[in-house]
Amino acid sequence: MDSFGEIIKRFRESNGLFLRQVAAKMDIDQAIISKFERGERKPTKEQVQKFARFYKIEEEKLMIAWLSDKVAYELVEEKNHYKILSVAEQKIRFLKIKKKV
């Protein structure tokens, strides 16, 4: 299971790009991209979409990695993390049905 940071680092390296090159093309500070790659900082949704376009990565794949990282880091220390995820899933289903009305 690759994290968002691992994915963008792998794509950068496989394209033979340096951090400074990516930073210049994307107009994001080089140090911030480095922190994204190391998992020390989380990008915004807009930045995730920008990375998807830049590297030509399927946006859904990158969004899933990003959102799952956010959820995992938020819940990792909670003792009832599985129960929390289960309840959240039920709430999502309810909200989706409610939204259709």
N, C-alpha and C positions, 0 to 999 in steps of 0.2 A: 504494500500500500504506500504509494508515494504521496508525500506532502506537496502542497502548492510550491514551496520553495525548491524542493528536489526536482520537480517537473520543470520549472523555469530555468534552473541551473543546468539541467541536462540538455534542454533545447539550446541554451546559449552556447554551451560547450560543443555540442554536436554541430552547430553552425559556425564554429571557430571564431566566436565573438568574445571580445574582452568586455568587462563591465563598463568601462568608459564609453565603448562604442554603443552599447545598448542604452546607456544613460543619455547619450547625446541624441540618439534617434527617438527615444521615447519621452524626452524632456522630464526625466525623473532623476534625482540626484543619485550618483553612483553608490554612495554609502547606504542609501535607503534600499536600493536594489540588492546590495550585498546582504543587508539585514533580512530582506524578504527571503533570499535564497537560504540563509542560515536559520530561518524560522524565528528570528529575534524581533521581528516587526511584522504586523499584518497589514496587507494592502486594503484599499477600499474596493468596493465592487467595481467602480469605474476603472481602477487600475488593473484589476483582474481581467476585465474585458479588453483593455488596452494590450495587455500581455498576450491574450488569446489572438488578437488581430496581428500583432507584431510577429509572433512566432508561428502563426497559422495553425494554432492548436484548436481543436474543437472546443468552443466556448463552454458547452455543458460539462465536459470533462474537467476543465480547469475550475469552473464554478463549484462542482461537486468536491473537488480536492480542497478548495478554499473554505467552503462552508463546513465541511466535515472537520477540517482542522480547527475552525472556530469552536464548534460544538465539543470536540474531543478535549481541547485545552480547557474549556470552561468546566467540563464535568469530571475530568480525570481525578480530582481529589475528593469528589463527592462519594459517600459510601453507597448511596442508592442510585448510582448513575444509570443502571439498566432500567430501573423503575421510572426514573425521570424521562428517559428516552421513550419508553412505552407510553407514558401519559402524554408526552409531547406529540407523539404520532397520532394518538386518539384526538387530541385537540386540533391538529392539522386537518384530519378528516372532517371533523365537525365544522371547522371554519371554511373549508372548501364547499361543503354542502350548503352552509348558511349563505355563502357568497353567491351561489347560483340562484337563490330565491329572489 
